[in-house]
């Protein structure tokens, strides 16, 4: 339950910060993905067309390194689509 609450709060804060970075367009890159003992950690950077940047880390449960990589790709696609 604590992870769910943290995830919702983190997503809300992230949405607010990404909105602040956006001017006309934002491109997000996946900088790093690591997997250790069921934990998948991803670092992203958003680059605004006005030159602003915002970097953050997200953590998810994953059952393998490949699953972690797939989650990272899915999340990156989701961020760049504006969802």
mmCIF file of the N, C-alpha and C atoms, coordinates in Angstrom:
data_MODEL
# 
_entry.id   MODEL 
# 
loop_
_atom_site.group_PDB 
_atom_site.id 
_atom_site.type_symbol 
_atom_site.label_atom_id 
_atom_site.label_alt_id 
_atom_site.label_comp_id 
_atom_site.label_asym_id 
_atom_site.label_entity_id 
_atom_site.label_seq_id 
_atom_site.pdbx_PDB_ins_code 
_atom_site.Cartn_x 
_atom_site.Cartn_y 
_atom_site.Cartn_z 
_atom_site.occupancy 
_atom_site.B_iso_or_equiv 
_atom_site.pdbx_formal_charge 
_atom_site.auth_seq_id 
_atom_site.auth_comp_id 
_atom_site.auth_asym_id 
_atom_site.auth_atom_id 
_atom_site.pdbx_PDB_model_num 
ATOM 1   N N  . UNK A 1 1  ? 0.811  -1.180  0.000   1.00 0.00 ? 1  UNK A N  1 
ATOM 2   C CA . UNK A 1 1  ? 0.000  0.000   0.000   1.00 0.00 ? 1  UNK A CA 1 
ATOM 3   C C  . UNK A 1 1  ? 0.865  1.258   0.000   1.00 0.00 ? 1  UNK A C  1 
ATOM 4   N N  . UNK A 1 2  ? 1.981  1.223   0.743   1.00 0.00 ? 2  UNK A N  1 
ATOM 5   C CA . UNK A 1 2  ? 2.879  2.378   0.772   1.00 0.00 ? 2  UNK A CA 1 
ATOM 6   C C  . UNK A 1 2  ? 3.493  2.633   -0.596  1.00 0.00 ? 2  UNK A C  1 
ATOM 7   N N  . UNK A 1 3  ? 3.852  1.534   -1.318  1.00 0.00 ? 3  UNK A N  1 
ATOM 8   C CA . UNK A 1 3  ? 4.433  1.694   -2.649  1.00 0.00 ? 3  UNK A CA 1 
ATOM 9   C C  . UNK A 1 3  ? 3.425  2.319   -3.603  1.00 0.00 ? 3  UNK A C  1 
ATOM 10  N N  . UNK A 1 4  ? 2.163  1.896   -3.505  1.00 0.00 ? 4  UNK A N  1 
ATOM 11  C CA . UNK A 1 4  ? 1.126  2.445   -4.360  1.00 0.00 ? 4  UNK A CA 1 
ATOM 12  C C  . UNK A 1 4  ? 0.954  3.931   -4.095  1.00 0.00 ? 4  UNK A C  1 
ATOM 13  N N  . UNK A 1 5  ? 0.892  4.310   -2.824  1.00 0.00 ? 5  UNK A N  1 
ATOM 14  C CA . UNK A 1 5  ? 0.749  5.713   -2.456  1.00 0.00 ? 5  UNK A CA 1 
ATOM 15  C C  . UNK A 1 5  ? 1.936  6.521   -2.977  1.00 0.00 ? 5  UNK A C  1 
ATOM 16  N N  . UNK A 1 6  ? 3.162  6.008   -2.762  1.00 0.00 ? 6  UNK A N  1 
ATOM 17  C CA . UNK A 1 6  ? 4.350  6.701   -3.232  1.00 0.00 ? 6  UNK A CA 1 
ATOM 18  C C  . UNK A 1 6  ? 4.324  6.834   -4.753  1.00 0.00 ? 6  UNK A C  1 
ATOM 19  N N  . UNK A 1 7  ? 3.894  5.786   -5.440  1.00 0.00 ? 7  UNK A N  1 
ATOM 20  C CA . UNK A 1 7  ? 3.836  5.805   -6.892  1.00 0.00 ? 7  UNK A CA 1 
ATOM 21  C C  . UNK A 1 7  ? 2.865  6.870   -7.386  1.00 0.00 ? 7  UNK A C  1 
ATOM 22  N N  . UNK A 1 8  ? 1.704  6.973   -6.749  1.00 0.00 ? 8  UNK A N  1 
ATOM 23  C CA . UNK A 1 8  ? 0.709  7.977   -7.144  1.00 0.00 ? 8  UNK A CA 1 
ATOM 24  C C  . UNK A 1 8  ? 1.247  9.382   -6.887  1.00 0.00 ? 8  UNK A C  1 
ATOM 25  N N  . UNK A 1 9  ? 1.847  9.592   -5.729  1.00 0.00 ? 9  UNK A N  1 
ATOM 26  C CA . UNK A 1 9  ? 2.409  10.904  -5.398  1.00 0.00 ? 9  UNK A CA 1 
ATOM 27  C C  . UNK A 1 9  ? 3.538  11.256  -6.361  1.00 0.00 ? 9  UNK A C  1 
ATOM 28  N N  . UNK A 1 10 ? 4.424  10.314  -6.614  1.00 0.00 ? 10 UNK A N  1 
ATOM 29  C CA . UNK A 1 10 ? 5.551  10.561  -7.519  1.00 0.00 ? 10 UNK A CA 1 
ATOM 30  C C  . UNK A 1 10 ? 5.057  10.878  -8.924  1.00 0.00 ? 10 UNK A C  1 
ATOM 31  N N  . UNK A 1 11 ? 4.055  10.145  -9.397  1.00 0.00 ? 11 UNK A N  1 
ATOM 32  C CA . UNK A 1 11 ? 3.500  10.395  -10.726 1.00 0.00 ? 11 UNK A CA 1 
ATOM 33  C C  . UNK A 1 11 ? 2.881  11.779  -10.801 1.00 0.00 ? 11 UNK A C  1 
ATOM 34  N N  . UNK A 1 12 ? 2.170  12.182  -9.759  1.00 0.00 ? 12 UNK A N  1 
ATOM 35  C CA . UNK A 1 12 ? 1.558  13.506  -9.734  1.00 0.00 ? 12 UNK A CA 1 
ATOM 36  C C  . UNK A 1 12 ? 2.623  14.595  -9.766  1.00 0.00 ? 12 UNK A C  1 
ATOM 37  N N  . UNK A 1 13 ? 3.655  14.452  -8.939  1.00 0.00 ? 13 UNK A N  1 
ATOM 38  C CA . UNK A 1 13 ? 4.736  15.445  -8.927  1.00 0.00 ? 13 UNK A CA 1 
ATOM 39  C C  . UNK A 1 13 ? 5.465  15.473  -10.258 1.00 0.00 ? 13 UNK A C  1 
ATOM 40  N N  . UNK A 1 14 ? 5.695  14.304  -10.840 1.00 0.00 ? 14 UNK A N  1 
ATOM 41  C CA . UNK A 1 14 ? 6.360  14.218  -12.127 1.00 0.00 ? 14 UNK A CA 1 
ATOM 42  C C  . UNK A 1 14 ? 5.541  14.924  -13.196 1.00 0.00 ? 14 UNK A C  1 
ATOM 43  N N  . UNK A 1 15 ? 4.233  14.717  -13.201 1.00 0.00 ? 15 UNK A N  1 
ATOM 44  C CA . UNK A 1 15 ? 3.370  15.358  -14.188 1.00 0.00 ? 15 UNK A CA 1 
ATOM 45  C C  . UNK A 1 15 ? 3.454  16.868  -14.068 1.00 0.00 ? 15 UNK A C  1 
ATOM 46  N N  . UNK A 1 16 ? 3.454  17.366  -12.842 1.00 0.00 ? 16 UNK A N  1 
ATOM 47  C CA . UNK A 1 16 ? 3.542  18.812  -12.633 1.00 0.00 ? 16 UNK A CA 1 
ATOM 48  C C  . UNK A 1 16 ? 4.893  19.334  -13.115 1.00 0.00 ? 16 UNK A C  1 
ATOM 49  N N  . UNK A 1 17 ? 5.970  18.621  -12.827 1.00 0.00 ? 17 UNK A N  1 
ATOM 50  C CA . UNK A 1 17 ? 7.297  19.072  -13.238 1.00 0.00 ? 17 UNK A CA 1 
ATOM 51  C C  . UNK A 1 17 ? 7.489  18.995  -14.744 1.00 0.00 ? 17 UNK A C  1 
ATOM 52  N N  . UNK A 1 18 ? 6.958  17.954  -15.386 1.00 0.00 ? 18 UNK A N  1 
ATOM 53  C CA . UNK A 1 18 ? 7.058  17.851  -16.839 1.00 0.00 ? 18 UNK A CA 1 
ATOM 54  C C  . UNK A 1 18 ? 6.277  18.974  -17.501 1.00 0.00 ? 18 UNK A C  1 
ATOM 55  N N  . UNK A 1 19 ? 5.148  19.358  -16.932 1.00 0.00 ? 19 UNK A N  1 
ATOM 56  C CA . UNK A 1 19 ? 4.379  20.470  -17.474 1.00 0.00 ? 19 UNK A CA 1 
ATOM 57  C C  . UNK A 1 19 ? 5.186  21.753  -17.405 1.00 0.00 ? 19 UNK A C  1 
ATOM 58  N N  . UNK A 1 20 ? 5.951  21.920  -16.333 1.00 0.00 ? 20 UNK A N  1 
ATOM 59  C CA . UNK A 1 20 ? 6.782  23.107  -16.185 1.00 0.00 ? 20 UNK A CA 1 
ATOM 60  C C  . UNK A 1 20 ? 7.918  23.120  -17.203 1.00 0.00 ? 20 UNK A C  1 
ATOM 61  N N  . UNK A 1 21 ? 8.437  21.940  -17.574 1.00 0.00 ? 21 UNK A N  1 
ATOM 62  C CA . UNK A 1 21 ? 9.527  21.858  -18.541 1.00 0.00 ? 21 UNK A CA 1 
ATOM 63  C C  . UNK A 1 21 ? 9.025  22.145  -19.951 1.00 0.00 ? 21 UNK A C  1 
ATOM 64  N N  . UNK A 1 22 ? 7.810  21.747  -20.240 1.00 0.00 ? 22 UNK A N  1 
ATOM 65  C CA . UNK A 1 22 ? 7.277  21.892  -21.581 1.00 0.00 ? 22 UNK A CA 1 
ATOM 66  C C  . UNK A 1 22 ? 7.116  23.346  -21.966 1.00 0.00 ? 22 UNK A C  1 
ATOM 67  N N  . UNK A 1 23 ? 7.562  23.704  -23.145 1.00 0.00 ? 23 UNK A N  1 
ATOM 68  C CA . UNK A 1 23 ? 7.198  24.993  -23.702 1.00 0.00 ? 23 UNK A CA 1 
ATOM 69  C C  . UNK A 1 23 ? 6.357  24.680  -24.932 1.00 0.00 ? 23 UNK A C  1 
ATOM 70  N N  . UNK A 1 24 ? 6.993  24.274  -26.016 1.00 0.00 ? 24 UNK A N  1 
ATOM 71  C CA . UNK A 1 24 ? 6.238  23.824  -27.178 1.00 0.00 ? 24 UNK A CA 1 
ATOM 72  C C  . UNK A 1 24 ? 6.306  22.313  -27.331 1.00 0.00 ? 24 UNK A C  1 
ATOM 73  N N  . UNK A 1 25 ? 7.457  21.750  -26.975 1.00 0.00 ? 25 UNK A N  1 
ATOM 74  C CA . UNK A 1 25 ? 7.609  20.298  -27.080 1.00 0.00 ? 25 UNK A CA 1 
ATOM 75  C C  . UNK A 1 25 ? 8.657  19.818  -26.090 1.00 0.00 ? 25 UNK A C  1 
ATOM 76  N N  . UNK A 1 26 ? 8.526  18.577  -25.703 1.00 0.00 ? 26 UNK A N  1 
ATOM 77  C CA . UNK A 1 26 ? 9.475  17.955  -24.791 1.00 0.00 ? 26 UNK A CA 1 
ATOM 78  C C  . UNK A 1 26 ? 9.854  16.590  -25.340 1.00 0.00 ? 26 UNK A C  1 
ATOM 79  N N  . UNK A 1 27 ? 11.133 16.271  -25.292 1.00 0.00 ? 27 UNK A N  1 
ATOM 80  C CA . UNK A 1 27 ? 11.612 14.948  -25.667 1.00 0.00 ? 27 UNK A CA 1 
ATOM 81  C C  . UNK A 1 27 ? 12.198 14.324  -24.417 1.00 0.00 ? 27 UNK A C  1 
ATOM 82  N N  . UNK A 1 28 ? 11.820 13.076  -24.145 1.00 0.00 ? 28 UNK A N  1 
ATOM 83  C CA . UNK A 1 28 ? 12.314 12.367  -22.973 1.00 0.00 ? 28 UNK A CA 1 
ATOM 84  C C  . UNK A 1 28 ? 13.264 11.271  -23.428 1.00 0.00 ? 28 UNK A C  1 
ATOM 85  N N  . UNK A 1 29 ? 14.403 11.156  -22.745 1.00 0.00 ? 29 UNK A N  1 
ATOM 86  C CA . UNK A 1 29 ? 15.352 10.076  -23.021 1.00 0.00 ? 29 UNK A CA 1 
ATOM 87  C C  . UNK A 1 29 ? 15.462 9.178   -21.803 1.00 0.00 ? 29 UNK A C  1 
ATOM 88  N N  . UNK A 1 30 ? 15.762 7.920   -22.054 1.00 0.00 ? 30 UNK A N  1 
ATOM 89  C CA . UNK A 1 30 ? 16.001 6.955   -20.975 1.00 0.00 ? 30 UNK A CA 1 
ATOM 90  C C  . UNK A 1 30 ? 17.505 6.882   -20.797 1.00 0.00 ? 30 UNK A C  1 
ATOM 91  N N  . UNK A 1 31 ? 17.992 7.356   -19.649 1.00 0.00 ? 31 UNK A N  1 
ATOM 92  C CA . UNK A 1 31 ? 19.427 7.460   -19.428 1.00 0.00 ? 31 UNK A CA 1 
ATOM 93  C C  . UNK A 1 31 ? 20.038 6.183   -18.865 1.00 0.00 ? 31 UNK A C  1 
ATOM 94  N N  . UNK A 1 32 ? 19.279 5.457   -18.043 1.00 0.00 ? 32 UNK A N  1 
ATOM 95  C CA . UNK A 1 32 ? 19.851 4.297   -17.375 1.00 0.00 ? 32 UNK A CA 1 
ATOM 96  C C  . UNK A 1 32 ? 18.729 3.365   -16.920 1.00 0.00 ? 32 UNK A C  1 
ATOM 97  N N  . UNK A 1 33 ? 18.962 2.070   -17.019 1.00 0.00 ? 33 UNK A N  1 
ATOM 98  C CA . UNK A 1 33 ? 18.041 1.055   -16.501 1.00 0.00 ? 33 UNK A CA 1 
ATOM 99  C C  . UNK A 1 33 ? 18.879 0.024   -15.759 1.00 0.00 ? 33 UNK A C  1 
ATOM 100 N N  . UNK A 1 34 ? 18.542 -0.219  -14.490 1.00 0.00 ? 34 UNK A N  1 
ATOM 101 C CA . UNK A 1 34 ? 19.250 -1.245  -13.725 1.00 0.00 ? 34 UNK A CA 1 
ATOM 102 C C  . UNK A 1 34 ? 18.236 -2.201  -13.103 1.00 0.00 ? 34 UNK A C  1 
ATOM 103 N N  . UNK A 1 35 ? 18.656 -3.440  -12.914 1.00 0.00 ? 35 UNK A N  1 
ATOM 104 C CA . UNK A 1 35 ? 17.800 -4.464  -12.325 1.00 0.00 ? 35 UNK A CA 1 
ATOM 105 C C  . UNK A 1 35 ? 18.580 -5.157  -11.218 1.00 0.00 ? 35 UNK A C  1 
ATOM 106 N N  . UNK A 1 36 ? 17.976 -5.228  -10.034 1.00 0.00 ? 36 UNK A N  1 
ATOM 107 C CA . UNK A 1 36 ? 18.615 -5.918  -8.920  1.00 0.00 ? 36 UNK A CA 1 
ATOM 108 C C  . UNK A 1 36 ? 17.556 -6.475  -7.983  1.00 0.00 ? 36 UNK A C  1 
ATOM 109 N N  . UNK A 1 37 ? 17.549 -7.788  -7.803  1.00 0.00 ? 37 UNK A N  1 
ATOM 110 C CA . UNK A 1 37 ? 16.669 -8.467  -6.861  1.00 0.00 ? 37 UNK A CA 1 
ATOM 111 C C  . UNK A 1 37 ? 15.199 -8.060  -6.993  1.00 0.00 ? 37 UNK A C  1 
ATOM 112 N N  . UNK A 1 38 ? 14.696 -8.048  -8.224  1.00 0.00 ? 38 UNK A N  1 
ATOM 113 C CA . UNK A 1 38 ? 13.290 -7.755  -8.456  1.00 0.00 ? 38 UNK A CA 1 
ATOM 114 C C  . UNK A 1 38 ? 12.958 -6.282  -8.569  1.00 0.00 ? 38 UNK A C  1 
ATOM 115 N N  . UNK A 1 39 ? 13.945 -5.415  -8.444  1.00 0.00 ? 39 UNK A N  1 
ATOM 116 C CA . UNK A 1 39 ? 13.706 -3.981  -8.528  1.00 0.00 ? 39 UNK A CA 1 
ATOM 117 C C  . UNK A 1 39 ? 14.302 -3.435  -9.817  1.00 0.00 ? 39 UNK A C  1 
ATOM 118 N N  . UNK A 1 40 ? 13.469 -2.775  -10.591 1.00 0.00 ? 40 UNK A N  1 
ATOM 119 C CA . UNK A 1 40 ? 13.878 -2.153  -11.844 1.00 0.00 ? 40 UNK A CA 1 
ATOM 120 C C  . UNK A 1 40 ? 13.903 -0.638  -11.620 1.00 0.00 ? 40 UNK A C  1 
ATOM 121 N N  . UNK A 1 41 ? 15.055 -0.044  -11.800 1.00 0.00 ? 41 UNK A N  1 
ATOM 122 C CA . UNK A 1 41 ? 15.210 1.394   -11.591 1.00 0.00 ? 41 UNK A CA 1 
ATOM 123 C C  . UNK A 1 41 ? 15.571 2.046   -12.920 1.00 0.00 ? 41 UNK A C  1 
ATOM 124 N N  . UNK A 1 42 ? 14.819 3.092   -13.287 1.00 0.00 ? 42 UNK A N  1 
ATOM 125 C CA . UNK A 1 42 ? 15.026 3.783   -14.553 1.00 0.00 ? 42 UNK A CA 1 
ATOM 126 C C  . UNK A 1 42 ? 15.243 5.263   -14.295 1.00 0.00 ? 42 UNK A C  1 
ATOM 127 N N  . UNK A 1 43 ? 16.199 5.839   -14.997 1.00 0.00 ? 43 UNK A N  1 
ATOM 128 C CA . UNK A 1 43 ? 16.443 7.273   -14.919 1.00 0.00 ? 43 UNK A CA 1 
ATOM 129 C C  . UNK A 1 43 ? 16.089 7.887   -16.264 1.00 0.00 ? 43 UNK A C  1 
ATOM 130 N N  . UNK A 1 44 ? 15.311 8.957   -16.237 1.00 0.00 ? 44 UNK A N  1 
ATOM 131 C CA . UNK A 1 44 ? 14.868 9.647   -17.442 1.00 0.00 ? 44 UNK A CA 1 
ATOM 132 C C  . UNK A 1 44 ? 15.269 11.111  -17.379 1.00 0.00 ? 44 UNK A C  1 
ATOM 133 N N  . UNK A 1 45 ? 15.423 11.730  -18.540 1.00 0.00 ? 45 UNK A N  1 
ATOM 134 C CA . UNK A 1 45 ? 15.636 13.168  -18.630 1.00 0.00 ? 45 UNK A CA 1 
ATOM 135 C C  . UNK A 1 45 ? 14.695 13.722  -19.680 1.00 0.00 ? 45 UNK A C  1 
ATOM 136 N N  . UNK A 1 46 ? 13.983 14.792  -19.325 1.00 0.00 ? 46 UNK A N  1 
ATOM 137 C CA . UNK A 1 46 ? 13.109 15.497  -20.265 1.00 0.00 ? 46 UNK A CA 1 
ATOM 138 C C  . UNK A 1 46 ? 13.839 16.746  -20.721 1.00 0.00 ? 46 UNK A C  1 
ATOM 139 N N  . UNK A 1 47 ? 13.855 16.962  -22.034 1.00 0.00 ? 47 UNK A N  1 
ATOM 140 C CA . UNK A 1 47 ? 14.484 18.139  -22.625 1.00 0.00 ? 47 UNK A CA 1 
ATOM 141 C C  . UNK A 1 47 ? 13.399 18.996  -23.267 1.00 0.00 ? 47 UNK A C  1 
ATOM 142 N N  . UNK A 1 48 ? 13.192 20.192  -22.738 1.00 0.00 ? 48 UNK A N  1 
ATOM 143 C CA . UNK A 1 48 ? 12.205 21.113  -23.304 1.00 0.00 ? 48 UNK A CA 1 
ATOM 144 C C  . UNK A 1 48 ? 12.792 21.860  -24.483 1.00 0.00 ? 48 UNK A C  1 
ATOM 145 N N  . UNK A 1 49 ? 11.940 22.280  -25.407 1.00 0.00 ? 49 UNK A N  1 
ATOM 146 C CA . UNK A 1 49 ? 12.421 22.996  -26.585 1.00 0.00 ? 49 UNK A CA 1 
ATOM 147 C C  . UNK A 1 49 ? 13.005 24.356  -26.220 1.00 0.00 ? 49 UNK A C  1 
ATOM 148 N N  . UNK A 1 50 ? 12.730 24.837  -25.010 1.00 0.00 ? 50 UNK A N  1 
ATOM 149 C CA . UNK A 1 50 ? 13.302 26.106  -24.547 1.00 0.00 ? 50 UNK A CA 1 
ATOM 150 C C  . UNK A 1 50 ? 14.663 25.914  -23.889 1.00 0.00 ? 50 UNK A C  1 
ATOM 151 N N  . UNK A 1 51 ? 15.206 24.682  -23.919 1.00 0.00 ? 51 UNK A N  1 
ATOM 152 C CA . UNK A 1 51 ? 16.515 24.398  -23.343 1.00 0.00 ? 51 UNK A CA 1 
ATOM 153 C C  . UNK A 1 51 ? 16.471 23.905  -21.909 1.00 0.00 ? 51 UNK A C  1 
ATOM 154 N N  . UNK A 1 52 ? 15.290 23.846  -21.307 1.00 0.00 ? 52 UNK A N  1 
ATOM 155 C CA . UNK A 1 52 ? 15.175 23.370  -19.926 1.00 0.00 ? 52 UNK A CA 1 
ATOM 156 C C  . UNK A 1 52 ? 15.291 21.851  -19.876 1.00 0.00 ? 52 UNK A C  1 
ATOM 157 N N  . UNK A 1 53 ? 15.740 21.333  -18.723 1.00 0.00 ? 53 UNK A N  1 
ATOM 158 C CA . UNK A 1 53 ? 15.839 19.889  -18.520 1.00 0.00 ? 53 UNK A CA 1 
ATOM 159 C C  . UNK A 1 53 ? 15.298 19.526  -17.146 1.00 0.00 ? 53 UNK A C  1 
ATOM 160 N N  . UNK A 1 54 ? 14.843 18.287  -17.042 1.00 0.00 ? 54 UNK A N  1 
ATOM 161 C CA . UNK A 1 54 ? 14.378 17.751  -15.768 1.00 0.00 ? 54 UNK A CA 1 
ATOM 162 C C  . UNK A 1 54 ? 14.719 16.263  -15.753 1.00 0.00 ? 54 UNK A C  1 
ATOM 163 N N  . UNK A 1 55 ? 15.427 15.808  -14.733 1.00 0.00 ? 55 UNK A N  1 
ATOM 164 C CA . UNK A 1 55 ? 15.827 14.402  -14.603 1.00 0.00 ? 55 UNK A CA 1 
ATOM 165 C C  . UNK A 1 55 ? 15.151 13.797  -13.375 1.00 0.00 ? 55 UNK A C  1 
ATOM 166 N N  . UNK A 1 56 ? 14.683 12.535  -13.509 1.00 0.00 ? 56 UNK A N  1 
ATOM 167 C CA . UNK A 1 56 ? 14.050 11.836  -12.400 1.00 0.00 ? 56 UNK A CA 1 
ATOM 168 C C  . UNK A 1 56 ? 14.279 10.337  -12.531 1.00 0.00 ? 56 UNK A C  1 
ATOM 169 N N  . UNK A 1 57 ? 14.020 9.633   -11.443 1.00 0.00 ? 57 UNK A N  1 
ATOM 170 C CA . UNK A 1 57 ? 14.180 8.182   -11.393 1.00 0.00 ? 57 UNK A CA 1 
ATOM 171 C C  . UNK A 1 57 ? 12.857 7.548   -11.004 1.00 0.00 ? 57 UNK A C  1 
ATOM 172 N N  . UNK A 1 58 ? 12.512 6.454   -11.658 1.00 0.00 ? 58 UNK A N  1 
ATOM 173 C CA . UNK A 1 58 ? 11.313 5.675   -11.335 1.00 0.00 ? 58 UNK A CA 1 
ATOM 174 C C  . UNK A 1 58 ? 11.745 4.260   -10.990 1.00 0.00 ? 58 UNK A C  1 
ATOM 175 N N  . UNK A 1 59 ? 11.050 3.641   -10.038 1.00 0.00 ? 59 UNK A N  1 
ATOM 176 C CA . UNK A 1 59 ? 11.356 2.282   -9.621  1.00 0.00 ? 59 UNK A CA 1 
ATOM 177 C C  . UNK A 1 59 ? 10.109 1.411   -9.739  1.00 0.00 ? 59 UNK A C  1 
ATOM 178 N N  . UNK A 1 60 ? 10.272 0.239   -10.336 1.00 0.00 ? 60 UNK A N  1 
ATOM 179 C CA . UNK A 1 60 ? 9.181  -0.712  -10.528 1.00 0.00 ? 60 UNK A CA 1 
ATOM 180 C C  . UNK A 1 60 ? 9.650  -2.104  -10.121 1.00 0.00 ? 60 UNK A C  1 
ATOM 181 N N  . UNK A 1 61 ? 8.698  -2.997  -9.874  1.00 0.00 ? 61 UNK A N  1 
ATOM 182 C CA . UNK A 1 61 ? 8.998  -4.397  -9.653  1.00 0.00 ? 61 UNK A CA 1 
ATOM 183 C C  . UNK A 1 61 ? 9.152  -5.041  -11.023 1.00 0.00 ? 61 UNK A C  1 
ATOM 184 N N  . UNK A 1 62 ? 10.135 -5.915  -11.165 1.00 0.00 ? 62 UNK A N  1 
ATOM 185 C CA . UNK A 1 62 ? 10.332 -6.671  -12.406 1.00 0.00 ? 62 UNK A CA 1 
ATOM 186 C C  . UNK A 1 62 ? 10.864 -8.048  -12.041 1.00 0.00 ? 62 UNK A C  1 
ATOM 187 N N  . UNK A 1 63 ? 10.613 -9.037  -12.887 1.00 0.00 ? 63 UNK A N  1 
ATOM 188 C CA . UNK A 1 63 ? 11.043 -10.399 -12.579 1.00 0.00 ? 63 UNK A CA 1 
ATOM 189 C C  . UNK A 1 63 ? 12.326 -10.805 -13.288 1.00 0.00 ? 63 UNK A C  1 
ATOM 190 N N  . UNK A 1 64 ? 12.823 -9.953  -14.198 1.00 0.00 ? 64 UNK A N  1 
ATOM 191 C CA . UNK A 1 64 ? 14.086 -10.260 -14.875 1.00 0.00 ? 64 UNK A CA 1 
ATOM 192 C C  . UNK A 1 64 ? 14.664 -8.981  -15.475 1.00 0.00 ? 64 UNK A C  1 
ATOM 193 N N  . UNK A 1 65 ? 15.916 -9.064  -15.887 1.00 0.00 ? 65 UNK A N  1 
ATOM 194 C CA . UNK A 1 65 ? 16.547 -7.913  -16.536 1.00 0.00 ? 65 UNK A CA 1 
ATOM 195 C C  . UNK A 1 65 ? 15.821 -7.563  -17.830 1.00 0.00 ? 65 UNK A C  1 
ATOM 196 N N  . UNK A 1 66 ? 15.450 -8.577  -18.603 1.00 0.00 ? 66 UNK A N  1 
ATOM 197 C CA . UNK A 1 66 ? 14.742 -8.317  -19.867 1.00 0.00 ? 66 UNK A CA 1 
ATOM 198 C C  . UNK A 1 66 ? 13.392 -7.650  -19.610 1.00 0.00 ? 66 UNK A C  1 
ATOM 199 N N  . UNK A 1 67 ? 12.680 -8.102  -18.576 1.00 0.00 ? 67 UNK A N  1 
ATOM 200 C CA . UNK A 1 67 ? 11.411 -7.483  -18.209 1.00 0.00 ? 67 UNK A CA 1 
ATOM 201 C C  . UNK A 1 67 ? 11.633 -6.017  -17.840 1.00 0.00 ? 67 UNK A C  1 
ATOM 202 N N  . UNK A 1 68 ? 12.717 -5.740  -17.138 1.00 0.00 ? 68 UNK A N  1 
ATOM 203 C CA . UNK A 1 68 ? 13.073 -4.376  -16.762 1.00 0.00 ? 68 UNK A CA 1 
ATOM 204 C C  . UNK A 1 68 ? 13.329 -3.534  -18.019 1.00 0.00 ? 68 UNK A C  1 
ATOM 205 N N  . UNK A 1 69 ? 14.056 -4.082  -18.980 1.00 0.00 ? 69 UNK A N  1 
ATOM 206 C CA . UNK A 1 69 ? 14.312 -3.376  -20.235 1.00 0.00 ? 69 UNK A CA 1 
ATOM 207 C C  . UNK A 1 69 ? 13.000 -3.087  -20.979 1.00 0.00 ? 69 UNK A C  1 
ATOM 208 N N  . UNK A 1 70 ? 12.112 -4.074  -21.005 1.00 0.00 ? 70 UNK A N  1 
ATOM 209 C CA . UNK A 1 70 ? 10.818 -3.896  -21.675 1.00 0.00 ? 70 UNK A CA 1 
ATOM 210 C C  . UNK A 1 70 ? 9.988  -2.807  -20.993 1.00 0.00 ? 70 UNK A C  1 
ATOM 211 N N  . UNK A 1 71 ? 10.003 -2.803  -19.649 1.00 0.00 ? 71 UNK A N  1 
ATOM 212 C CA . UNK A 1 71 ? 9.285  -1.760  -18.900 1.00 0.00 ? 71 UNK A CA 1 
ATOM 213 C C  . UNK A 1 71 ? 9.852  -0.379  -19.213 1.00 0.00 ? 71 UNK A C  1 
ATOM 214 N N  . UNK A 1 72 ? 11.179 -0.296  -19.307 1.00 0.00 ? 72 UNK A N  1 
ATOM 215 C CA . UNK A 1 72 ? 11.819 0.974   -19.627 1.00 0.00 ? 72 UNK A CA 1 
ATOM 216 C C  . UNK A 1 72 ? 11.421 1.484   -20.993 1.00 0.00 ? 72 UNK A C  1 
ATOM 217 N N  . UNK A 1 73 ? 11.389 0.593   -21.981 1.00 0.00 ? 73 UNK A N  1 
ATOM 218 C CA . UNK A 1 73 ? 10.982 0.993   -23.332 1.00 0.00 ? 73 UNK A CA 1 
ATOM 219 C C  . UNK A 1 73 ? 9.520  1.425   -23.352 1.00 0.00 ? 73 UNK A C  1 
ATOM 220 N N  . UNK A 1 74 ? 8.670  0.663   -22.675 1.00 0.00 ? 74 UNK A N  1 
ATOM 221 C CA . UNK A 1 74 ? 7.246  1.004   -22.618 1.00 0.00 ? 74 UNK A CA 1 
ATOM 222 C C  . UNK A 1 74 ? 7.040  2.372   -21.969 1.00 0.00 ? 74 UNK A C  1 
ATOM 223 N N  . UNK A 1 75 ? 7.738  2.603   -20.846 1.00 0.00 ? 75 UNK A N  1 
ATOM 224 C CA . UNK A 1 75 ? 7.588  3.869   -20.127 1.00 0.00 ? 75 UNK A CA 1 
ATOM 225 C C  . UNK A 1 75 ? 8.117  5.044   -20.941 1.00 0.00 ? 75 UNK A C  1 
ATOM 226 N N  . UNK A 1 76 ? 9.238  4.845   -21.653 1.00 0.00 ? 76 UNK A N  1 
ATOM 227 C CA . UNK A 1 76 ? 9.799  5.893   -22.494 1.00 0.00 ? 76 UNK A CA 1 
ATOM 228 C C  . UNK A 1 76 ? 8.826  6.250   -23.613 1.00 0.00 ? 76 UNK A C  1 
ATOM 229 N N  . UNK A 1 77 ? 8.273  5.237   -24.258 1.00 0.00 ? 77 UNK A N  1 
ATOM 230 C CA . UNK A 1 77 ? 7.273  5.487   -25.317 1.00 0.00 ? 77 UNK A CA 1 
ATOM 231 C C  . UNK A 1 77 ? 6.072  6.241   -24.761 1.00 0.00 ? 77 UNK A C  1 
ATOM 232 N N  . UNK A 1 78 ? 5.618  5.837   -23.583 1.00 0.00 ? 78 UNK A N  1 
ATOM 233 C CA . UNK A 1 78 ? 4.479  6.477   -22.940 1.00 0.00 ? 78 UNK A CA 1 
ATOM 234 C C  . UNK A 1 78 ? 4.766  7.955   -22.642 1.00 0.00 ? 78 UNK A C  1 
ATOM 235 N N  . UNK A 1 79 ? 5.939  8.246   -22.122 1.00 0.00 ? 79 UNK A N  1 
ATOM 236 C CA . UNK A 1 79 ? 6.312  9.633   -21.816 1.00 0.00 ? 79 UNK A CA 1 
ATOM 237 C C  . UNK A 1 79 ? 6.412  10.493  -23.075 1.00 0.00 ? 79 UNK A C  1 
ATOM 238 N N  . UNK A 1 80 ? 6.964  9.937   -24.147 1.00 0.00 ? 80 UNK A N  1 
ATOM 239 C CA . UNK A 1 80 ? 7.113  10.715  -25.366 1.00 0.00 ? 80 UNK A CA 1 
ATOM 240 C C  . UNK A 1 80 ? 5.811  10.896  -26.132 1.00 0.00 ? 80 UNK A C  1 
ATOM 241 N N  . UNK A 1 81 ? 4.826  10.059  -25.840 1.00 0.00 ? 81 UNK A N  1 
ATOM 242 C CA . UNK A 1 81 ? 3.505  10.239  -26.444 1.00 0.00 ? 81 UNK A CA 1 
ATOM 243 C C  . UNK A 1 81 ? 2.693  11.267  -25.682 1.00 0.00 ? 81 UNK A C  1 
ATOM 244 N N  . UNK A 1 82 ? 3.185  11.673  -24.496 1.00 0.00 ? 82 UNK A N  1 
ATOM 245 C CA . UNK A 1 82 ? 2.501  12.679  -23.702 1.00 0.00 ? 82 UNK A CA 1 
ATOM 246 C C  . UNK A 1 82 ? 1.458  12.111  -22.766 1.00 0.00 ? 82 UNK A C  1 
ATOM 247 N N  . UNK A 1 83 ? 1.537  10.813  -22.458 1.00 0.00 ? 83 UNK A N  1 
ATOM 248 C CA . UNK A 1 83 ? 0.563  10.196  -21.539 1.00 0.00 ? 83 UNK A CA 1 
ATOM 249 C C  . UNK A 1 83 ? 1.046  10.245  -20.128 1.00 0.00 ? 83 UNK A C  1 
# 
